[in-house]
Amino acid sequence: MDKSIFTDKTKPPSEKDLAAALGKTLVLWNEIIAFVQAQYPAAINEWDFPGEKYGWNFRVKDKKRAIIYLLPRANYFKAAFVFGQKAVDAVYNSAISEEIKKELAAAKVYAEGRGIRLDVKTKKATGDIKRLAAIKLSN
């Protein structure tokens, strides 16, 4: 099971905890959050504990929905999105990598839409993640 590195429900991760867990990818974590906030200044940042099975995750959201989820792991993190059909179509018609388009096409469809999780281990991953966040915000 792929689970957050932070599993203690009684203790949301601190900045120090996050820095220790993510190591050199912390700068990428902060870059993605800053990008989303620049696109949507009213965004709300919050830690969430959806249950023991998942542990703590971080989300950036607007009033009604999550824009992006950041899921801390040991020395990296995952960026997760849930896209409605309109946004899925926009992804297919964008400059997003073919690999991500295939993953989205294969994703299980839920009432909220299709969900994907992408590993962020290097700077290379941030370009597509920013494009996906922009699509999410515009749909």
C-alpha positions as CSV (number, residue, x, y, z in Angstrom):
1,M,0.0,0.0,0.0
2,D,1.3,3.4,-1.0
3,K,0.9,5.5,2.2
4,S,2.0,8.9,3.5
5,I,5.2,9.0,5.5
6,F,3.2,10.8,8.2
7,T,0.7,8.4,9.9
8,D,0.1,9.8,13.4
9,K,-3.4,11.1,13.2
10,T,-2.8,13.2,16.4
11,K,0.1,15.1,14.9
12,P,-0.1,17.0,11.6
13,P,3.4,17.3,10.0
14,S,5.4,20.4,10.9
15,E,7.6,22.3,8.4
16,K,10.6,20.7,10.1
17,D,9.0,17.2,9.7
18,L,8.2,17.9,6.1
19,A,11.8,19.1,5.3
20,A,13.3,16.0,7.0
21,A,11.0,13.7,5.1
22,L,11.2,15.3,1.6
23,G,14.9,16.2,1.6
24,K,15.9,17.9,-1.6
25,T,12.4,17.6,-3.1
26,L,11.1,20.1,-0.6
27,V,12.0,22.9,-3.0
28,L,9.8,21.3,-5.7
29,W,6.9,20.9,-3.2
30,N,7.2,24.7,-2.4
31,E,7.5,25.6,-6.0
32,I,4.3,23.8,-6.9
33,I,2.4,25.4,-4.0
34,A,3.7,28.8,-5.0
35,F,2.6,28.3,-8.6
36,V,-0.9,27.3,-7.7
37,Q,-1.2,30.2,-5.3
38,A,0.0,32.6,-8.0
39,Q,-2.7,31.3,-10.4
40,Y,-5.3,31.4,-7.7
41,P,-4.4,33.7,-4.8
42,A,-7.5,32.8,-2.8
43,A,-6.3,29.2,-2.5
44,I,-6.4,27.6,0.9
45,N,-3.6,25.3,2.0
46,E,-4.3,22.6,4.5
47,W,-3.2,19.3,5.9
48,D,-5.8,16.5,5.8
49,F,-6.0,13.1,7.3
50,P,-8.4,11.0,5.3
51,G,-7.8,7.9,7.3
52,E,-5.3,5.4,8.6
53,K,-5.0,3.8,5.1
54,Y,-3.6,7.0,3.7
55,G,-2.0,9.1,6.4
56,W,-1.5,12.9,6.2
57,N,-1.7,14.7,2.8
58,F,-1.5,18.3,1.9
59,R,-4.1,20.0,-0.3
60,V,-4.4,23.3,-2.0
61,K,-8.1,24.1,-2.6
62,D,-10.6,26.7,-3.6
63,K,-13.9,27.1,-1.8
64,K,-15.4,23.9,-3.0
65,R,-12.8,21.5,-4.3
66,A,-9.2,20.5,-4.1
67,I,-7.0,21.8,-6.9
68,I,-4.0,19.6,-6.1
69,Y,-3.1,17.1,-3.4
70,L,0.6,16.7,-2.4
71,L,1.3,13.3,-0.8
72,P,4.6,13.1,1.2
73,R,6.8,10.1,0.9
74,A,10.4,9.3,1.9
75,N,12.6,11.7,-0.1
76,Y,9.9,12.6,-2.7
77,F,6.2,13.2,-2.9
78,K,3.3,12.6,-5.2
79,A,1.1,15.2,-6.8
80,A,-2.5,14.0,-7.2
81,F,-5.4,15.4,-9.2
82,V,-9.0,14.6,-9.7
83,F,-10.4,15.8,-13.1
84,G,-14.0,16.0,-14.3
85,Q,-14.7,15.2,-17.9
86,K,-14.2,18.7,-19.2
87,A,-10.7,18.9,-17.6
88,V,-9.9,15.4,-18.9
89,D,-10.7,16.6,-22.4
90,A,-8.5,19.7,-21.9
91,V,-5.6,17.5,-20.7
92,Y,-5.9,15.3,-23.9
93,N,-5.8,18.4,-26.0
94,S,-2.8,19.9,-24.2
95,A,1.0,19.7,-24.3
96,I,1.0,17.3,-21.3
97,S,3.3,14.3,-21.8
98,E,1.7,11.3,-23.6
99,E,2.7,9.1,-20.6
100,I,0.4,11.2,-18.3
101,K,-2.4,11.2,-20.9
102,K,-2.3,7.4,-21.0
103,E,-2.3,7.2,-17.2
104,L,-5.4,9.5,-17.1
105,A,-7.1,7.5,-19.8
106,A,-6.5,4.3,-17.8
107,A,-7.6,5.9,-14.5
108,K,-10.8,4.6,-12.8
109,V,-13.7,6.9,-13.2
110,Y,-15.4,8.0,-9.9
111,A,-18.4,10.3,-9.3
112,E,-15.9,13.2,-8.8
113,G,-13.9,12.3,-12.0
114,R,-10.7,10.5,-12.9
115,G,-7.8,10.6,-10.4
116,I,-4.1,10.4,-11.1
117,R,-1.0,10.4,-8.9
118,L,2.4,11.5,-10.2
119,D,5.7,11.0,-8.5
120,V,7.8,14.1,-8.0
121,K,11.4,13.2,-7.6
122,T,13.1,15.7,-9.9
123,K,12.5,19.1,-11.3
124,K,11.5,17.5,-14.6
125,A,8.2,16.5,-13.2
126,T,7.1,20.0,-12.2
127,G,6.4,21.3,-15.7
128,D,3.5,18.9,-16.4
129,I,2.2,19.2,-12.8
130,K,2.0,23.0,-13.3
131,R,0.2,22.5,-16.6
132,L,-2.2,20.1,-14.9
133,A,-2.9,22.5,-12.1
134,A,-3.6,25.3,-14.6
135,I,-6.0,23.0,-16.5
136,K,-7.7,22.1,-13.2
137,L,-8.1,25.8,-12.3
138,S,-9.6,26.7,-15.7
139,N,-12.2,23.9,-15.8
